[in-house]
Amino acid sequence: MVYFGTKLSDAKEYGSIQKMYKPNDDSGILDDAYTPSGSANLAEPAITVTHADGNKSLDLHYISHAVAKIDDNVSMLTVTLKDPAYPFEVKLYYKTFFKEDVTEQWSVITHNEKGVVTLNKFASANLNFKADGFWLKQYHGNWATEMRPEESKLTHGIKTIDSKLGTRANLYEPSTFIISMDKPATEDEGKVLLGSLEWSGNFRVDFELSPEPSNYLRLIAGINNAAAEYHLKAGEEFATPALVYTYSDHGTGDASRKLHSWARKYKIVDGEGTRLTLLNNWESTYFDFNEPKLAQLFKDTKKLGVDMFLLDDGWFGNNHPRNGDNAGLGDWQENKLKLPNGISSLVKEAQANGVKFGIWIEPEMVNPASDLYKAHPDWVIKESGRPEKYFRNQLVLDLTNPKVQDFVFGVVDNLFTKNPQLAYLKWDCNAVIYNAYSPYLKKDQSHLYTDYVRGLYKVLDRVRAKYPKVPLMLCSGGGGRVDYGALKYFTEYWPSDNTDPLERVFIQWEYSYFFPAIASSNHVTDWGKQPIKFKIDVAMMGKMGFDIVVGKLNEQELAYCHEALKNYDALKDIIWHGDQYRLQSPWGNDVASLMYVDAAKSKAVVFNYLVNNRYNAGTKAPIRFKGLDPQKKYSVKEINLYPGTGSVLEGKLVYKGDFLMNVGINPEVNSYHTSVVLQLDAVN
Ligand code: GLA
């Protein structure tokens, strides 16, 4: 049993916790830390196996545990379990981050049987909870509708969230979840667990509420075992991905901040570093560009005042030019008609304009209309006996095959070797796996979903070994792959192709429960009818970028961009590395508000967005700030003022932290001021 909750003052008393709980459980193993199947356990198991002799019964007994201190903040608890009847072992790993209060949990399975053991199910973690009721917040969506939340009270039986898509696995639902205990948690109150599987493929998270009167919640999370049994040879290790989770008894705000600090320090590449602002050309040109157009875009990048130009899809393919999404994927050579002088001349030209250059790739994929498909049909995941079924006109390469891994690594490596000044990659993944068949795996087809992701991580390991710091954006036709398994290799993610800022307030809000602002790529685009001020103010709550035609901005709009970029430069350190407080939700309110505060509590920024266009919608009451020092005095000023407009706040505002947190400030958001950004500075 694992105890979550307030730290006890006498450590010896932890030993007495278990005997206080009396689950109504005849099997005696319902609250085990990793429930096997085929023996006494008749509830949903964490692990199911078929032994080498065909027997399906597994029993796991505690053998030993060890705690290793990795450093002052991180320690690793390992618990060894063994089957008394078979040479079969599971090690449970709990990597704990004390300051951040975060745990990563996974398991490693091995055996020494005479022959191959089949793993039919192999969860990462199996947690048990006891409370007066459980509420699950989960997410669903699709392209452009990512991260739609739903919260419901868990009833008896099993509730499952899962994916079987193979790649782009989070397209319909991600593995991220929130469980409230006793009552639905709020931002500042309630017992709450935030979790997410660190895996970019099929996942399954079961929430099993055992029957009255025990009412235990059993959470079992891991790789989805659907069509995925794994054959394990004697002596071979099967390591599951980690489930990362954090618990708070002070609501979701505290839990999110813990996850953010952990992610920045321990998971996301360069999470405590800096990021590049950029101009992307996807929506301004789509596939239709050439060198003169790009030369103009480099100038526009400079004129706008951002750090980098990002060239999106459409730059490659010759026999099958990438002029639409139906050809060219796999042929990663510059298109000679569009780019006769190649990428290296683009990098130079961008630099001559004083900006960096980044580029889009989607190296895991292939269009049937490509040289690659013709040269290597055996590199493609498909059922040879069935008609091909495409997703966005493309198929997925078989990353279980080491030759394909070399190829995909080569796509990245060639770009950087030929263009050492290349500053950034956007790595996309736009298809799911239909007709899952790997020519490479032959008889082990059920390994495909697991080994695909392992193959992807092998490639990304090689990329990071050679290019440890280069910024990489994780994109998957929008947010189809936002998870901490992948984010270990990336500096940022693309939340959604939906960049309508009103939609983005909601989408970014929901991602913010699990992922820190520094990793959220928020672009200002033509989506949405709102003015540029609203768009930029929304993009600012993360890593800002643009995908607009700069030439279409009028003088005032361009001046606003410059003003906002100047403010962003001054505040980005707080947004990226500070503590985030969600003040007022966009759901059910006219106005969404959230703020970021620096570690010293001396500087903060508050974003307020109108999310309801009905008559008289706006802030009728003050918004109470959070995370400030009650004793410090702060000046409050509106920033990001559109040229020619004054602040909605009258006079010079200086208030103590306790006033700002108990009474608050009315940011006067309404249909005339649809977004209001406030800067707080501690004053003496
Ligand atoms: C995906 C991405 C977009 C863009 C296109 C290019 O849909 O999400 O941002 O890069 O691919 O084809």
Residues whose N, C-alpha, C, O or C-beta is under 5 A from the ligand:
A	BS01	GLA	W282 D312 D313 C475 S476 G477 G478 D497
